[in-house]
Amino acid sequence: MPMTKAFDKIKKEFGKSFGKKNLKSLFFVTVSLVGFVLIWWIAASLYHIDYFPTPDKVYNAFINSFTHDDPFLGINMWQNISASLQRFATGFLLAFLLAVPLGLLMGSSRILDSLLKPIIELFRPIPPIAWVPIFLIALGFFWGPVFIIFIGVFFPLTSSVYFGVKSVDPVLLDAARTQGAGPAAIFSKVVLPSTVPHIMTGIRIGLGIGWMCIVAAEMIGAVGGGVGYYLTVQQLVGNYPALYGGIVVIALLGLATTGLSGYVEKRLAQRMGTK
Amino acid sequence: MVKKTTAILTVIVAILAVTAVVAVAVLSSNSNSTNAKVIYWTPVPPVNQKAAIANGSISAGVSWEPFIDDSVIAGTGHVLIWSNQIWDSHPCCVLAVSSSFAQNNPDAVARVLRADMDANAWLLDAAAHPGTVNYTLLVKLGAQFSGRSTDVVNGSLLHTKYDTQVTNADMSWFVNFTKDFQSLNQYSVNITSKGYTGPADYVNQLVDQSYYAQALLVQPVDHIVANVSMGYLTGDLHQFARLVASNATVGGGVSLFEKYGVHVTSPNLAGYGAGPAEMDAFAAGSINVGYLGAPPVLLKVINSGVNVKIVGLVNSEGSAIVGSNSITNFSQLQGKIVGTPGPGSIQHLLFIYYAQQQGYVVKLAGT
């Protein structure tokens, strides 16, 4: 795990700098973002092309998407976000309920491992998005996109749990056995606790991938709208500022999702004393 | 250690519980109420509508040929209403050219139109004489291009009108479509802000009928005088003339396009999925000439500032609302879901127009 260690170190350093040199950091963040918007504004004004709108147009379209119903969809951005999040939650939940037990079983049982691994390894390299055209016809317009999310979350989560079980400290296992613990006790008191941080890592990776999938899945079509479908519609009718506005919404949601899961993971790791 | 584990597991269980509540909320909110006069729509590409109607995902679909007859011949759906029963003689697909290309190569545009004109004449003659060699060739071309059976192609030929000339009646239709888009609030900017006095002025400036007059004077040449990059829709049998004009057998050794000195290439050999994508290809400069529906042109010239002119017609009519076998008339679609190609398409506009005319409110499925 040298990579993770290095990453944690960077995070720690960054956290420290944010604590001590808060103002300085804030200053640089502001300069960086303001500079970006300025360059964008100048470039867009110079080129003056419809599909490269100026920041003020994008800002207006962004605000407008929340305050007004979209004329094509008849719903506003809050409803689109809610549709996407519901789809996301359903797919994620299904993946979680299946991937965690499966990972635990495969990690604990050699026979199951040998039996299931070929199947998992066969499907794992297939990008979730590749299933989009088939799922939307085979599974309908609600379950289709949900299963795209499911696939996106399922594999990283299964792998993380599996490696978590495999990487349980053998010294702990021996100690437990010496104390006379049976398989059930070993599983609940040694294997499971050691696996929890890995489950969290799997959740974090799964969230990131799942979020990428939702947009792609909705671009083909989805019942009840969604942020991905909002993008498609704006492309169809050529409302470019609104298209950029939708991309901003997706960026913010992505930041929020991964930021939150990263935070939960960190806090859990601290509580577990694995850091 | 045990205490910590319990705490962690509690956190995870809590997260799962919240997710479960959300998921249940979703599943229960998916039942559409049927007490109001509402019909729902959801985006389904026409190529998938047959399957979606057959598996019950949608109760009806709005599409163009060959996808209408695709359902009808398979026995999985039937036509509830043809587009000409809603909008008699309405124009559908048009020939559009990039404005700058047309300015610099007016002769090339006239030559493309001439090949299209001859192709339409050949097509109409062949379609009127079943059993002839030409008819067999026509149906074979359509079947190969659309990936559908010859029966489906036969049906498509019966339900579509093919012509190259934009008439004044067509112009009035374009004005009506523009007004419909205005009343549905589907222009992201006011058309007057783009320098037009109103819908009629907009359509007059968008359509250029002069190339058609020039096309009548074009003579065949024995060498290539123009290179054209062309866009068209995947498997679309409204755009049959392009298929015919590209075929060497029809032209007697060289295609009709080549007969008039035009070498045609296509950046997207499989065709585009929908008209809006073709408008993007115009904007990106990858095509100079395109066969596509009139509504995407009317919408995207205003909304996206794509510089094109409509120089010819491709077809009229040939769209329909196809219902599943359990739906016998339009009123039974109340509270049900109808698939459309999505906003910006003529089929979507047709569906909204007709549903509103029948007193229904049209809503996105799941809202």
Interface residues (C-beta under 8 A of the other chain):
Chain A: I49 D50 Y51 P71 F72 L73 G74 I75 Q79 A83 L85 Q86 R87 A89 T90 F92 L93 F96 L97 L136 I137 A138 G140 F141 F142 K189 L192 P193 V196 I199 G221 A222 V223 G224 G225 Y229 T232 V233 Q235 L236 V237 G238 N239 Y240 P241 A242 V264 L268 R271 M272 G273
Chain B: M1 V2 K4 T5 A7 I8 L9 V11 I12 L16 T19 A20 V22 A23 A25 V26 L27 N30 T42 P43 V44 P45 N48 A51 A52 N55 G56 S57 L184 N185 Q186 S188 A274 P276 M279 D280 A283 P296 L299 K300 N303 S304 G305 V306 I337 G342 P343 G344 S345 V362 K363 L364 A365 G366 T367
